[in-house]
Amino acid sequence: MKPPEEVRRELVRQWIEKADQDLAAAVILLENAVLLKPVIAFHAQQAVEKYLKALLVRHQVNLPKTHDIGAVLSLVAVCEPAAALALQ
């Protein structure tokens, strides 16, 4: 069995990897001048949400089952106030 810290690092890595993929999709669509603004915005929003959730996992905060960035950001504000302020 893996130590809890190693499990947490792996979960953070997985969240960041998924966020990177969403960000890459948004960038590719944007760079190729594809006029799919809602799709680009969706992938950008998903990337931000996943990066924030990676931060919450790092701080051992239980993740909400939500896509509400405001709700996720309010949890981030508890463990990383400066990061939450920068994103508002």
Beta strands, then each sheet from edge to edge (+ up, - down):
end
